[in-house]
Amino acid sequence: MKDMTYKAVMNRQNDIMRQSLGINYDDYERDGIVFDYEAMMRDVGITIDEVVQIQRDLGVGNTPLMDVKNVTALARKLSEPGYGARILIKDEAANPSGSFKARRAALSVWDAKRKGYKGVIAATSGNYGAAVASMAAKLGLKCIVLQECYDSELVGQPEILEKQRKCEAFGAEVVQTTVGPELFYLALRMLEETGFYNASLYSPSAIAGIETLGYEIAQQCRDEYGLVPAVVLATQAGGGNLTGTARGLLKAGLTDTKVYAASVDLSGLSMASDRDFNRKSFTTGHTGFGIPFASLPDRSDVPRNAARALRYIDRYLLVRQGEVFYTTEILAALEGLERGPAGNTSLAAAFALARTMPEDQTIVVQETEYTGAGKHPTAQLTFARQNGIDVYIGDPEEEVPGRSIVLPAHPSMIRVRDYDMTRLRASALRRLTAGGGSWSDEEIAYMAEELNISVEETEEMLETL
């Protein structure tokens, strides 16, 4: 019998990937620390136009790009004369499972089908599980979804519990765990035992599936609005959303459009902490995922993560929990659109950012998600109060993650806050260079690609470190 202890299973990760993805990640390792990311992505083996067609056949993509005129008008009302950039929203809630993750799930499950797997496994407590379950139902494959759902008292967050019901509605088996390191371990163990396909959030196919999102944004901006957006804003968590979108924009030729990340500021809360698990009101799109995955992407369930957001982030914006809930209400009240909190993270950032940009420029918020009983602000804020969080109206600058949620007393209180990109890159560089001291030109060039800066800047940062 195989050794199924945590350490033994994690040590077999690459072998399990070969079995469950058909990928040998060793093929992309080069001299020293160099990893050939683009070679891995090319080996998905299909063009972006072919991905578009696969998704269309599954009812995924081709979602509306909407002009939220009333939200833009409010931003302009609060801006200096001549300021208040136009805001467009890509309505990904129109996908079958209600989020952009239908794009990555469509290509992952299609890849499983073409390779002859009988079922798929996804480790996620978010929208991706529902997306994989939806696509598995469409393509006739079995599906298991692993959710990190409960604290040690078996108290589950309403948003995650709702997604359990959604996954089961699509015919998936849902396996739930308490918070901790066991999620990826259990996923690897079940992949080994079942022989199913690893529908990982972080596989090359999953990221290639999101490239169509950026590609569509570029086409719709040109064809429907006659413009090139100045900024595309993506909610940043594990990094796949931003990575795929940015790559799609580049494939469509939008080389001058800036890509900004946005996360909810949950500074001081640990995502692996039993105590902190239910003291956050966002299960994704927050700094507890966004910062660690940007600075160390290879912390996932695959040896090499295809979601490498730091390669594409031009600026990183932070918003507060109360601001996102408030923006959710703005969207509903002014545009008649009730959407979930993850996409409204980037909308809150866009609303604040618009007031700092000229009115002849355009910001695209690149995704929305569905909302429901468990994801609605009422459910989230009620759950927060039940966990001892103080919820009140005031200045969001007073908000302390895990202790308070402050809803703005006025929309002008939704502010732009920058996360220090130099600090983020320095953190990533420390991890890249841990244990080494002398670097080849090829390794330094690789570091520069990972950090999205020049070779010269990388060398200067190495000297500083």
N, C-alpha and C positions, 0 to 999 in steps of 0.2 A: 504493500500500500504506500501511496505517496505521503510525504510529510506535509500536512495541511496547516501547520502552525503559521502564524502571521509572517514571520521572517522568511520561512521557506517559500510560501506562496509569492511574496513580493520579490524574492530572488528569481523566481521563474517568470517574471513579468514579460520579458522579451519573447520567451518561448510561447507563452499564452497569447501574445499579440500575433505571432506567426500563425497560430491555430485559429484565432478568432477574428482576425482582420485580413489575413493573407499578406501581411507586411513584415518584412525583416528590417527593423530599424537600424541594424548594424550596417546596412547597405549605404546609409547616408552619413556615417561617421567618417571624418577625414582626419588628417594629422592634428595632433594636439586636441584642442577643445573645439575645433571647427566641425560644424554640422551643416550639411548641404540642404537647407530648407527648401529652396526652389526646386531641386531635383525631386524631393519627396512630393511636393505639390504637383509637379508635372506628371508624376507616375499615377495620379488619379486616372489619367488616360483618356479624358474626354474634354472637349472644348466648352467654353462657357455657353455657346449657342446650343450645344447638345444638352447641357444641364438645364437651360431654359425649357427645352422641349420636354425633357423628362418630367420636370416640375409641372408644366402645363397639363401633361397627360394625367397627372395625379391631382389636378385641381389646385395646385399651389402656385403662388406668385401672381404677377400682373395685378397687383393691388393698387388702389387709388393713391395719387399724390394730391393732397387736399390743401387748398389755400385757406388758412384759418384767419379770415379777415378781421373778425371781431377781437381775437387775441392780439393780432398785430396792432389794431387800432388802440387797444388799451395800452400796449407797450409804448406806442408813439405819444399817447396822451401824457405818459409819465416821463417822457424823454425831453432833452433839449431840442430846440428847433432844428430840423434837418436830420434828426436821428430817430431811430426806431426801425431796424431792419425788418423786412418782410419775413414771415414764418410760414413754411410749408411743412406738412406732416405726411409721412408715408404710412398709410393705414394698414399695418400688418395684421390687425385684428380680423381682417377679411379672409385670412387663410383658414383652412379647414379646422385646425385645432386652436385657432385664435391668437396666434403669435408668429413672429418671424421664424421661430424655431422649426416650423413646418418645412422651411427651405432646407435646413441641414438634415432634418429627419428624412425628408423625401429622398435625398441622394444617398444617405447612409442605408436606408432600408432597401432602396433600389440596388445598391451595391451588394447587399447581403443576398438579395434575390438572384442577381446575375452570377454570383459565386456559388450558389447552390446551398446556402444555409437554410435550415428549417425554422430558425427562430432568431430573435434579436434580444439583447439585454442592454438596458440603459441605466446608469447610476445617476440619478438626478432627483431633487425634490422640487424642481421648477417646471416651467412650461414645456421643457424638452421631453419629459416623460410622456405627456399627453400627445405631443407631436409624433413621437416614435410609435406610440400605441395606435394612433390614427392611421399612420402610413402602413404599419404592419397589418392592420385590418384591411386596408385597401389592397395590399399585395398578397394577402393570404398567408402571412407568416405568424408564428407564435411570438408572444412578447412577454418579457418580464421586466418590470420597472422597480428599481431599488430606490427607496426614499430615505433620506436622513430626516426624520419626522419629529421625534420626541426628545424631551429632556428626561432625566433619570426618574422623574415622577410620572412619566408617561403622559405628560401634557403636550399636545401637539398644536402647532400654529394653525389658525383657521384657513390661511391661504394654502398651506401644504395639504391639509385634509381635503380641501375642495379638489385639489389636483389628483388626489387618490381616487376620488369618485369619478373624475373625468377619465382617468386612465382605465378604470374598471369598466366604464361605459363603453369604451372602445374594445373591450375584451381582453385587456392585459391582466396578468397576475401581478399584484403589487406586494412587495416585501419591504417592510418598514423597519428602521433601526433607530436607536437613540444616537445623539450627537457624539462624534468621536472619529477615530481613524479607521473604524471597521468598514465604512461604506465601500471604499475602493478594494479593500481586502475581500469582502464578500462578493463584489462584482467579479473580481479575478477568479475567485474560487468557483463561482457559479458558471462562468464562461468555460472553465476547464472541465467541469462536471457535465455540462449540457452539450458542449460543442456548438453553442449558438454564436452568432456574430456579435461583436462588440460595437454596438451603436453608440460609441463614445462621443461626447460633446467635442472632443479634441482630436479626432481623426482627420486626415487630409480630406476625405469625402465630405465630412460634416462642414468643414470650412469652405470647400469649393461650392457647397450648396448655398452658402450665404453670399457668395460673390454676385449672384444674380440680383441681390437687393441693391448693391451699389450700382450695378449695371443698369437696372431699371430706373433708379433715381436720375442718373445722367441722361438717359433717353427721354424720360418724361419732362425733366427740366428744359431740355432743348425743344422737344416737339410740342409740348402743351403750354409752356410758359415762355419760351424763347429766351432763356437765361442760363447762365452757369452759376451755381451757388457759390457764395464766398466761403461758407462753412457748412459741413455736414456734422451733426452732433449725434453721437452714439452713446447709449448707456453702457458703462463699462463694468463688467463683473469678471467672468472667466476669460474674456478677451476675444471669443469667437465672433461675437456680434460686430465689434469694431474691425477686427482683422479682415473678415470676409467682405464687409462693406467697403473698406478702403481698397482692397484688392480689386473689387468690381469697379469702383470709380476709376482706378488707374487703367483697367482694361478697356474702359469706355473713353479714355483719353482725357479725363479731368485731372490733369497733373497739377493745376494751380489751386484747386479747391482744398481748403484746409480741413483736416479731420480732428475734431475735438472729442475727448472723452468726458463723460459726466458720471459721477457716483454720489450716492448719499453718504454724507460724512458720519461714520459710526466709529470715530476715533475712540480708543479706550476699551472697546468691546472685542473680545476674542471669539471668533467663530467656532473654535473648538471647545469653548467653555460651556459646561453644563449650566452654570448659573446665567451666563450671558445669552444663551441660545434663544430664550423666549423674551429677552429684554430688548430685542430689536423688532422693528415693525416692518422690515423689508427682508424678504428671503433671498433677494438677489439685487444686483445693481448698486451694491454698497462697497465702501472702502475695504471691508473685511475680506472681500474677494478681489476687488479691483486692483488694489495696490500689490498684494502678494503675487497675483497671477501676472501682473505687468512686469514685476521685477524678477520673478522666478517662474516662468511658465511651465517648466518641466516638473511640476508638482502634482500632475494629474494621473489618470489611470492608464496613460500610454507613456512609453519611454521618452518620446519626443513630441511635444505638444504642437499641433498645427496652428493653434491660436497664439500668435505672438504679437500682442497689441502694441508693445513698445516700439516695434518697427515702424508703426504708422501714426502714433499719437503726436499731434502738433501742439496740443495744449490740453491740460487736464483740469476740469472744473468740478468743484464740490458744491453740493446743495444740502440743505437740512431736511430732516424728515417732515417737519411741519410745512415747509415750502412745497414739498411734493404733494402732500395731501391737499393743500390750498390750490395748487395748480390743477389737480384733478377736478376740483369743484369749478375752477375757472373754465376749463374745457367743457364741462357739462353745462354750465349756466350760460356761457356765451356762444358756444358752437353746437349745443345739442348732442355732444359726443360723450358718452360715458365709457371711459377706457381705464385700464388697470394701472397700477402704480409704477411698474418698471419703465415703460415708455415715457411716463410723465416725469421721470427723473431727468431725462434729457430735455423735455419740454420746459421744466422749471428753469434749467440752466439756459435754455434758448431765450426764454422770456426776459431774464436778467441781461443776457448778452446782447439781445436786440437793442436795448436802450443805450448801449455803448457804440453801436455801429450805425453808419449812415443809412438813411431810409431807402436808398437805391440799391442796397445790397440784400442778399437773401440767405437765410439760414434754413437748412432742411433738418428737421427732426426725423431720423430715419426709421423709426418704428413706433407702433402702438401695440398694445396687447388687450385681449378681452378682459372684462371684469365680471365678477359674479359675487355671490353672497359672501364667500370667504375672503375675497380679494378687495371688497369694497372698503372705502375709508371708515365706514361705521363699524364694520367687524374688526378692522385692524386697531382702531382707536379704543374700542371697547376692550379688546384683548390686552392692549397696552395698560389700560387702567387696572384691569384684573391682576396684572403683574407688577403693580405698584408704581407705574410710570405716571408722572404728573403731566396732564394734558391741559393746556390753557392757551388763550389768545394773548399775543404780545409781540416781542421782537425775537425773531428766530436766532439772533446772535446769542441769546441767553440759553439756547437749547444745550443740554448735556446728554449725549447718547447713553441710554440705559437708565436715565433718571427723569428726563423730561422730553416732551414733544411740544414745541411752541408754534402754533398756527399764526401766520402773520396778521397783524391788526390792519394792514393796508398792503395792497399789491406792490407798492414801491419798496417794501421791505424784503422782497425777493432779490437777492444780491449775487453778484459774480464773485467767486472765490477761487483762486488758483492754487492747485497743488504744485509744489516746487518740482519742476521737471528735472532740474539738476540733481536734486536729492534722490529722485526716483531712478535716474540713470546711474548715479553713484552706487545705489543699493544693488542694482542689476549687475554692475561691473564687479562689485565685490564678490558676488556669487559666481560670476563667470570665471574669475581669476583665483578663487579660493584654492590654496595649496600650491600655487605656482609663483614664478618670479621673473622668468625670461620668456619673451613671447616673439614668435615669428611674425613676419609681415602678413602672412595669410591669417594668422590668429587675430591680429589687431584689426585687419579688414573685416573679419567676421564679427568682432566686438562692435565695430562701428555700425554694421548693418543691424545688429540686435538693438543698439541704442538709438538708431536713427539720427546719428550725427556724423561728422566727417572723421576721417582717419586722424587728422591733426588734432581735432578736439578730443578724440579718444586717447591719443598719446598724452595730451596735457592732463586729462583726468587720471590716467594711470600713474603719472608722476605725483599728482596730488594725493592719491590714495596711498 
